[in-house]
Amino acid sequence: MLPIFNHHALHGLSTSTLEHLRETLRQALGNADLQERERASLHAALTSIETVLRKRQAPPTPKPCAPSP
């Protein structure tokens, strides 16, 4: 099974949508009837979503100060 979400698709979603999707995937992973491939795909998608959310929450990196003349 190919990855469910790609990098570009995830960045196009709002933060609230990503949080909702993350919770939905967590619930789906609790399903005992999942095959191992499905579980791996859902886990990979969850990891990708969490990475995007962490990047959005991280403070912006400070720009280096210009040297004084």
C-alpha positions in Angstrom: 0.0 0.0 0.0 1.4 3.4 -0.9 1.6 6.2 1.6 -1.8 7.8 2.1 -0.7 11.4 2.3 2.1 13.1 0.6 4.1 16.1 2.0 2.5 18.6 -0.3 -1.1 17.5 0.6 -0.5 17.7 4.3 1.0 21.2 4.1 -2.1 22.4 2.3 -4.4 21.4 5.2 -5.3 23.6 8.1 -3.9 22.9 11.5 -7.4 22.0 12.9 -7.9 19.6 10.0 -4.6 17.9 10.6 -5.4 17.5 14.3 -8.7 16.0 13.5 -7.1 13.6 11.0 -4.4 12.7 13.5 -7.1 11.7 16.0 -9.0 9.7 13.4 -5.8 7.8 12.4 -5.1 7.1 16.1 -8.5 5.6 16.5 -8.1 3.5 13.3 -4.8 2.1 14.5 -6.7 0.6 17.5 -8.7 -1.6 15.1 -7.7 -5.2 15.7 -8.8 -6.2 12.2 -6.1 -4.2 10.4 -3.6 -6.1 8.3 0.0 -5.3 9.0 0.4 -3.4 5.7 -2.6 -1.2 6.5 -1.3 -0.6 10.0 2.1 0.4 8.7 0.6 2.8 6.2 -1.6 4.4 8.8 1.4 4.7 11.2 3.4 6.3 8.4 0.6 8.8 7.7 0.3 9.6 11.4 4.0 10.2 11.6 3.9 12.6 8.6 1.0 14.5 10.1 2.7 14.9 13.5 5.9 16.1 11.7 3.9 18.9 10.0 2.1 19.8 13.2 5.4 20.0 15.1 6.9 22.3 12.4 3.9 24.6 12.6 4.3 24.9 16.4 8.0 25.4 16.4 9.1 29.1 16.8 10.6 30.6 13.7 14.4 30.4 13.6 16.0 33.8 14.2 17.7 35.4 11.3 21.4 36.1 11.8 22.3 39.6 12.8 24.0 41.7 10.1 27.6 42.5 11.1 28.2 46.1 12.2 30.1 48.2 9.7 
